[in-house]
């Protein structure tokens, strides 16, 4: 039995409970299950750390951080709820979703994933316009509130428009598919195949490419502005600090965008342009592309924690508070505290 043993089955109807790869490679399925659950909850934990860091460091007063909290709330939901549900239902044969449940879960998964990517794109555009037109982005102004609400609303409206065709039985079929029995959607008409191609482009590649371009433009403007401030000979610490903070944020967005494209591109190419037949011929390829796409949601929180000093400091404070809470709970009532020992001496 080869590692990539293909599934040569004449009857591939979804009514059968026999899924060849699940039977032929149980160890790979178990390995994928634990690796996927680990990656998902690690991403959810890092998103919670970023949100806690923003609150602890009082960064929520800055306009862009309202949008950042919205972004990481979406990614937290994907990592903490949606990914584990798909993983558990795919691993346990007895928990395979029905056609309606599979369609609903896939709709929610694609909706939240699309909202996350478009939210990050609009966040980059918001930062770019804040540099070009700073007078319209002062915090707690009507223009700023309209900008934040419009950004959040646009990301949801575009994502809903892109994902609603999944709910149509005439466009997509949803069921447990070969070779592993995972919940998936397949086109049932020419319109469904066109939608698959358009959706893969507009929901992921277009906003991700827009993130890279907007980050490049933002970085260029910030570097040029930083050099202009330096060459004036009149050091302005506030302007210099704001310019440095915005430059770091631009680098974070750029790294996260490249990470997202790298992680999601293999699955999009295989699923959209080659179809499910490739997965039947190479079952392990489905495990690898799905697991690799789970890493896509780790990009943004990981880059914020690694490249952003203020976020990293806030995360350290949050972890320190968690350690203190755990140590306080483990301390028995009979054991005197450090304060009591100090009072006795």
N, C-alpha and C positions, 0 to 999 in steps of 0.2 A: 504494500500500500504506500503510495507516494504522498508526500506532504501536500501537494497541490492536486491530488487525485480528483479528476473531473467527475461530474454527476451525469452519467449517461442513462437517463430515464426517458422512456417513451412517453409515459403519461405524467405530465407535470401539472396536473390539475390541483388546485388548492384544496379540493375536498379530501385529498389523501393526507393522513397524518404522518406519512413517511417523508422525511427530509434527509436526503442522502448524506450531506456533510455532517449533520448532527449525529448521525449514526457512525460515520466513518472516522470522524475526528473529535471525539468527546473531550480530549485533553485540550485541544486548541480552543474549543468553545468555553471551557472552564477558565483557561488562561485569559481569554478575551473578557470574560465576565468580571473577574476580579480586577483586571487592569482598567477596564472602563469605569467601574464603580469608584475605584481609587482616584482616577483623573477627575471624575465628575465632582466628587465631594471635596477634593483639593481645590478645584476651581470655585466652588461655592464658598469655601472657607476664605480664600483670598479675596473674593468679592466683598464678603462681610468685613474683612480687615480694612479694605479700602474705604468702605462707607463709614466704618468706625473711626478711621484715621481722619477723614474729612470733618466729622463731628467733633472729635477730641481736639483737633488742631484749630477749630473755629474757622475752617476754610469755607464753610457753607455760606458765609456772608458774601463771598465772591460770586459773581453772576454765573460763571461757567460751571461751578460746582453743583448747582441745582441740576444741570443737565448731566453731569457726571454721575450723580446719585441715581438719577433715572436710568442711565445706561447700565450701571452695575446692579441695580435692582432687577432689571431684565435678565442680565447674564446670571445672576444668582438663582433666579427661578429656573432657567434652563439647566444649570448645573445641579441644583439641589433637588429638583422635582422631575423635570421632563426627561433628562438623560437617564436617571436611575429607573424610571418607569419603563422606558424602552428597553433598557438593559435587562431588567428582571423579567419582563414579559418575553424577551427573546431567548433568555437562558432556560427558563423553566417551560418545558413543553406543555404542561398542564395549564399554564397561564397565558397561552396564546390568545391574543385579542381577536374578538369577532370583527367582521368587516366594518360595521358601523363604528365600533370602538377604535379600530385601527385607523380609520379615516379621520375620526375626531382627534386622536392623539397626534397623527401626522400633521393635521392642520394646525394644531396648537404649537407643535414643534417648529414648523416652518414659519409660522407667524411670529413667534418670539425671536427666532433666529434672524429673520428679516428685519424686525424692529431694532434689534441690537446693532446690526450693521448700518442701517440707515440713520439711527440715532448718533452713531459715532461719526458718520459723514457730516450730518448737520451740525454736530458739535464742532467739527473742524471748520466748517463754513462760518459758524457763529464766532469762533476765535479769529478767523480771517477778517470778517467784517468789523470786529471790535478793534483791530489794528488799523484798518483803513478809515473807519468812521468811529473814532472813540467817543465822540459826543453823544452818540445814540445808544451806547451800551453802559451807561452809568447804572449801578445797582439801585434798586428801589425806585426807578423811574417808570413811567407808563410805557415808554418805548422798550425798556428792558423786559418788563413783564410780558408785553405782547410778543417779543422775540422768543422768550423762553416757552410760552404757551404754544406759539406757532411752530416752533421746532419739535416739540413733543407730539403735537397733533399731526404734523406732516409725516413724521416717521410711522405713526400708527395707520394713518389713512393710506399711504402708499403700500405698506405691508399688507393691509387688508385687501386692497385691490389686486395685489399680486397673488395672494394665497386663496382667495375665495373660490376660484375654479377647481381647487382640490375637492371641494364638497360636492361637485357635480358628478353624477354617475355616468354621464355621457362623455366626460372628459377623462376621468381617472378611475381606475379600479384599485381598491385598497384591500389587501388581504395578507396573510402569511405566505411568503413566497419562497421558492427554492433559491439557494441550496440549504439554508439554515433554518428556514421557517420564521424569519424576522418579518415584522410588520413593515410593509413598503407600499408604494403606489406605483402603478404601471399605466401607461397611456392605452386607451382602448379605441382611439380613433386618430385620424390625421391631425385633427385639432389638438388632441392630447399630446401628440408628439411635438407639435409646434409649441404648445404651452410649456412643455418640459424644457425645450431649448431656450425659450424666452425667459422663463422663470429662473433658470440657472444663471442666465446672464444678468438680468435686472435685479434679482434679489441678492446676489452675492458679488459677482465680478464687477458690475458697474459701480456700486457704492464703494467697494474696496479700492478700485482703481481711482475713484474720485478722492478717497481718503489720501492716497499716496500723492496725487497731484496737489491737493489743497495743502497738505503738510509741507510739500516741497516749496510751494509759493509762500506759505507762512514762514518757513525757515529763512528763505531768501530775504523777505521783508524785514524780519527781526534782526538778522545779521547786519543788513544794511543800516537799519536804525541804530543798532548798537555801535557800529563804527562811526556813525555821524555824531552820536552823543560823546564818544571818546575823542573825536577830532575837534570838538568845539573848545576844549580846554576848560570848560566850566562843568565840573563834575556835579551831577545831580544824582544823589544816592537813590532817591525814590524811583526816578525814571530808569536808572540802571538796574535796580532790583526787579522792577516790573518787567523790563525787557528780558532779563535773565530767566525769570520764572516762566514767561511765555515761551521762551526758546526751549526750555526743558520740557514744557508741556507739548510743544510741537514735535520734539524728538520722540516723546512717549507715544503720541498718536501715530507717527510714521512707523515706528518699530512694531506697534500693535497691528497696523494695517498690513505690513509685509508678512507678519506672523499669520494673520487671518487668511490671506491669499494662499500662502504656502500650505496651510493645513487643510483648507477646504477644496483647493483646486483639484487634487487627485480624484476625490469622490465625484465632483461635478463632471469632470471629463469622462470618467468611466460610466457613470449613471446616465448622463444626458446624451453622450455621443456614441456609446457602445451598447447600452442597454443591459438587461439582466443576463443575457447569454454569456457574457464574459464572466460573471460571477458563478454561473453554473459550471463553466470550464475550469475556473480557478477559484474555488471556494474561499481559500485563505485571503484572497484579494479583497473580498467583502469585509472580512474582519479587520484587515489592516486599514482600509480606507475609512471605515466607520470609527475605528479607534483613533486614527489620526485626525479625523474631523472633530472629535471630542476635545483635542488639544487646541482647536481654534478658539474656544471660549476661555482658554487660559491666558491668551496673549495679552489682552488689555489689563487684567488685574496684575499679572506678573510684571509687565512693563512699568505700571504705576508704582509698584512696590520696589522694583530694582532701580529705576532711574529717577524717581521723585523723592528728594530728600525729606520734604515735609510729610509725604504720605508714609515713608518708611519710619520716620520718628513717631508718627501717630500710631502706626501698627505696633511698634515696640511698646509704646505706652499701653495699648490695648492688651497685648500679650502679658505685660507685667501685671496689669490689673487682674487678668484671668488667673495667673499663677498665685497671686495673693489671695484671691477668693477660694481657690482650691486648697491652699495651705490652711486657710482659716477653717474650712469645713472639716479637714482631716484632724485638726487639733481637738483633743478630747476636752470635755468640760472640766474634768478634774485637774488637767494639766494647767499650771499657772501661765499666764501670758507674760511677754517681755515687760509690759507696763507694770504688772503686779510685782514681778521680781524686782524691778527698779524701785518701786515704792517701799518694798520691805527693807532694801538696803539703805 
